[in-house]
Amino acid sequence: MLLAIDTSTRVTGVAVLDGDRVMAELVWHSELNHSQELLPNLERVLDIAGASRGADRLAAIDAIAVALGPGGYGGLRVGVSTAKAFALVRGIDIVGVDTLAAQAACCGAGPRTVWAALPAGRDELACARYRLDGAGIATLAPPSLLAPERLGNALQAGDFVAGELPPETIARLGQPPGVTVVAGPGGLRRPWAVGWLGRLQLASAGPADPSTLQPVYLRRPAITEPRRPPNPSV
C-alpha cells in the first residue's frame, strides 16, 4: 500500500491507497498546526485502512508519496521531513508530487485542460496548466506566480480552474465564457490524487532519493538568513 501526505496548504490531508483503490483518506483544515496534527492523523488513517497496531505500524506500506508544493513554507517542511524520515528509517520508496498537478487531478478523469491555482500571498496565485486524459497528466504551463487578473486573461474556452480560491478571487478571474471553475476556500481533496500521481511516477521513473528531496517554493520564504549589515569601512 502507498501512504500519501499533503501539507501544502491549510487544507491538509493524508490517504492510504492499495493500487488505485483509496483505502482511507482524511482531510482537515489546519491553522498553522501541521506539526501537531500530522502524526495523530497519520495514526487515524492507518487505523481506517486496517493497518496493524503496534511497533510495526508501517509494515503494509511499501511507498510514500508526498506533496512538494508549491505551498506554505512551514507546512511543506513538516510533510516532506516526515515522509523522508519514514522512508529513510524503514527503507520505503518515496516520491515527490507536484501539489498543483494533484489539485488539477481532482477535476476528474475525462480529457480536459485544467489550471490549478492556490493563493501564494502578495496578491498572487501559484498557477500551472495541465492536460488530463484519464491515464495520466501532462504539464502544459509550469508553475508560476500570477495575479488573478493575469490568470483570467490566460483562460481559454474549455478550461477548468481548480484550487483553494475565495469568492472574491474567483470574481477577479472574470470567468470567460466556456470556463468551468471548480474551486472554493476549501479547495478539492488532494491526498488521493497525491497518491495516484505518486504511483504513476514510481512506475515511470522509480523512487526519488530521500536525502535530496526538497519542497518546491516559487519565491524565497519570508524567513531567510538575515542580511549582513553594510561594511562601515567601505
C-alpha positions as CSV (number, residue, x, y, z in Angstrom):
1,M,0.0,0.0,0.0
2,L,1.0,3.6,-0.5
3,L,0.8,6.4,2.1
4,A,0.1,9.9,0.7
5,I,0.9,13.1,2.6
6,D,-0.2,16.6,1.6
7,T,0.6,19.5,3.9
8,S,1.0,22.1,1.2
9,T,-1.8,24.4,2.5
10,R,-4.2,24.7,5.4
11,V,-6.4,22.2,3.6
12,T,-4.2,19.3,4.8
13,G,-4.7,15.6,4.3
14,V,-3.4,12.0,4.3
15,A,-4.5,8.9,2.4
16,V,-3.7,5.2,2.1
17,L,-4.1,3.6,-1.4
18,D,-3.9,0.0,-2.5
19,G,-3.2,0.2,-6.2
20,D,-5.8,2.6,-7.5
21,R,-8.2,1.9,-4.6
22,V,-8.4,4.5,-1.8
23,M,-8.4,2.6,1.4
24,A,-8.7,5.6,3.7
25,E,-8.5,9.4,3.4
26,L,-8.6,12.2,5.9
27,V,-8.7,15.9,5.1
28,W,-8.8,18.7,7.7
29,H,-8.3,22.4,8.0
30,S,-5.0,23.2,9.7
31,E,-4.4,26.6,11.3
32,L,-0.6,26.5,11.1
33,N,-0.6,23.4,13.3
34,H,0.8,20.9,10.8
35,S,3.5,19.7,13.1
36,Q,1.0,18.9,15.9
37,E,-1.7,17.4,13.7
38,L,0.0,15.3,11.1
39,L,1.2,12.4,13.2
40,P,-2.1,11.8,15.0
41,N,-4.0,11.9,11.7
42,L,-1.5,9.5,10.2
43,E,-2.3,7.1,13.0
44,R,-6.0,7.6,12.3
45,V,-5.8,7.0,8.6
46,L,-3.7,3.8,9.1
47,D,-6.4,2.6,11.5
48,I,-9.1,3.2,9.0
49,A,-7.1,1.4,6.3
50,G,-6.7,-1.6,8.6
51,A,-3.0,-1.3,9.4
52,S,-2.0,-3.4,12.3
53,R,-1.3,-1.7,15.6
54,G,2.0,-1.9,17.5
55,A,5.6,-1.1,16.7
56,D,5.4,-2.1,13.1
57,R,2.6,0.3,12.0
58,L,4.1,0.8,8.6
59,A,4.6,-2.9,7.7
60,A,2.0,-2.8,5.0
61,I,3.2,0.5,3.5
62,D,5.6,-0.1,0.6
63,A,5.8,3.5,-0.7
64,I,5.2,7.1,0.3
65,A,4.1,10.0,-1.9
66,V,4.4,13.5,-0.5
67,A,3.3,16.8,-2.0
68,L,6.3,19.0,-2.6
69,G,4.5,22.3,-3.3
70,P,4.2,25.0,-4.2
71,G,2.6,25.8,-0.9
72,G,3.2,27.2,2.6
73,Y,6.8,27.2,3.8
74,G,6.2,25.7,7.3
75,G,3.5,23.2,6.2
76,L,5.6,21.8,3.4
77,R,8.6,21.3,5.6
78,V,6.6,19.3,8.1
79,G,5.1,17.0,5.4
80,V,8.3,16.5,3.5
81,S,10.5,15.9,6.5
82,T,8.0,13.4,8.0
83,A,7.8,11.5,4.7
84,K,11.6,11.5,4.3
85,A,12.1,10.2,7.9
86,F,9.7,7.3,7.3
87,A,11.4,6.5,4.0
88,L,14.9,6.6,5.4
89,V,14.2,4.7,8.7
90,R,12.0,2.0,7.1
91,G,13.7,1.7,3.7
92,I,10.4,2.6,2.0
93,D,10.3,4.0,-1.6
94,I,9.4,7.7,-1.7
95,V,8.3,10.1,-4.5
96,G,7.6,13.8,-4.5
97,V,4.5,15.1,-6.2
98,D,3.7,18.5,-7.7
99,T,0.9,19.9,-5.5
100,L,-0.7,21.8,-8.4
101,A,-0.8,18.7,-10.5
102,A,-2.6,16.9,-7.7
103,Q,-5.0,19.8,-7.5
104,A,-5.7,19.5,-11.2
105,A,-6.2,15.7,-11.0
106,C,-9.1,16.3,-8.7
107,C,-11.1,17.7,-11.6
108,G,-12.0,14.2,-12.9
109,A,-10.6,11.6,-15.2
110,G,-12.1,12.8,-18.6
111,P,-9.9,14.6,-21.1
112,R,-9.7,18.2,-20.1
113,T,-7.4,21.1,-19.6
114,V,-7.1,22.4,-16.1
115,W,-5.5,25.5,-14.5
116,A,-4.7,24.7,-10.9
117,A,-4.3,27.7,-8.6
118,L,-3.5,28.2,-4.9
119,P,-3.1,31.5,-3.0
120,A,0.5,32.5,-2.8
121,G,0.3,35.7,-0.8
122,R,1.2,39.2,-2.0
123,D,-2.0,39.2,-4.1
124,E,-0.7,36.4,-6.4
125,L,-1.7,32.9,-7.2
126,A,0.6,29.9,-7.7
127,C,-0.7,28.5,-11.0
128,A,0.0,25.8,-13.6
129,R,-1.8,24.4,-16.6
130,Y,-2.3,20.7,-17.1
131,R,-3.9,18.2,-19.6
132,L,-5.7,15.3,-18.1
133,D,-6.6,12.3,-20.2
134,G,-7.6,9.6,-17.7
135,A,-4.3,7.7,-17.9
136,G,-2.2,10.5,-16.6
137,I,-1.4,14.2,-16.6
138,A,0.9,16.4,-18.7
139,T,2.2,19.8,-17.8
140,L,1.3,22.5,-20.4
141,A,2.4,25.5,-18.4
142,P,4.8,25.1,-15.4
143,P,4.1,26.5,-12.0
144,S,4.4,30.3,-11.8
145,L,3.1,33.3,-9.9
146,L,0.3,35.3,-11.5
147,A,-2.1,38.0,-10.3
148,P,-5.8,36.7,-10.5
149,E,-6.5,39.1,-13.5
150,R,-3.5,37.6,-15.4
151,L,-4.7,34.1,-14.9
152,G,-8.1,35.2,-16.0
153,N,-6.6,36.6,-19.2
154,A,-4.8,33.3,-19.9
155,L,-8.0,31.2,-19.6
156,Q,-9.4,29.7,-22.8
157,A,-12.8,28.2,-23.6
158,G,-13.0,24.7,-22.3
159,D,-10.5,25.2,-19.5
160,F,-11.2,24.2,-15.9
161,V,-9.9,26.1,-12.9
162,A,-9.3,24.1,-9.7
163,G,-8.0,25.3,-6.4
164,E,-8.4,26.9,-3.0
165,L,-9.8,30.2,-4.1
166,P,-12.2,32.5,-2.1
167,P,-15.2,34.0,-3.9
168,E,-13.5,37.4,-4.3
169,T,-10.5,35.9,-6.1
170,I,-12.8,33.8,-8.4
171,A,-14.6,37.1,-9.3
172,R,-11.3,38.7,-10.3
173,L,-10.7,35.9,-12.8
174,G,-13.5,37.3,-14.9
175,Q,-14.6,33.7,-15.8
176,P,-14.6,33.9,-19.6
177,P,-17.3,32.0,-21.5
178,G,-16.7,28.3,-21.6
179,V,-14.6,28.2,-18.5
180,T,-15.6,26.0,-15.5
181,V,-14.5,26.9,-12.0
182,V,-14.4,24.1,-9.5
183,A,-12.8,25.9,-6.7
184,G,-13.6,27.4,-3.3
185,P,-12.0,28.3,0.0
186,G,-11.8,24.6,1.0
187,G,-10.3,23.5,-2.3
188,L,-10.7,20.0,-3.5
189,R,-9.5,16.8,-1.7
190,R,-5.9,16.3,-2.8
191,P,-4.4,13.4,-0.8
192,W,-5.8,10.6,-3.0
193,A,-4.5,12.5,-6.1
194,V,-1.1,12.8,-4.5
195,G,-1.2,9.0,-4.1
196,W,-2.4,8.4,-7.6
197,L,0.3,10.6,-9.2
198,G,2.9,9.1,-6.9
199,R,2.0,5.6,-8.2
200,L,2.3,6.8,-11.8
201,Q,5.7,8.4,-11.1
202,L,7.0,5.3,-9.3
203,A,6.0,3.2,-12.3
204,S,7.5,5.6,-14.9
205,A,10.6,6.9,-13.2
206,G,11.2,4.9,-10.0
207,P,11.6,6.3,-6.4
208,A,13.4,9.5,-5.5
209,D,16.4,9.8,-3.3
210,P,15.0,10.8,0.1
211,S,18.3,12.6,1.0
212,T,17.8,15.1,-1.8
213,L,14.0,15.5,-1.9
214,Q,13.1,19.1,-1.1
215,P,10.0,21.3,-1.0
216,V,9.3,23.5,-4.1
217,Y,8.8,27.2,-3.4
218,L,8.0,29.8,-6.1
219,R,9.6,32.5,-4.1
220,R,12.0,32.7,-1.2
221,P,10.3,32.2,2.2
222,A,9.9,35.2,4.4
223,I,12.1,33.5,7.0
224,T,15.6,33.7,5.5
225,E,19.1,34.3,6.6
226,P,19.5,37.9,7.8
227,R,21.3,40.3,5.5
228,R,24.8,41.3,6.6
229,P,25.0,44.9,7.8
230,P,26.9,47.2,5.4
231,N,30.6,47.4,6.0
232,P,31.3,50.8,7.5
233,S,34.8,50.8,6.1
234,V,33.6,50.8,2.5
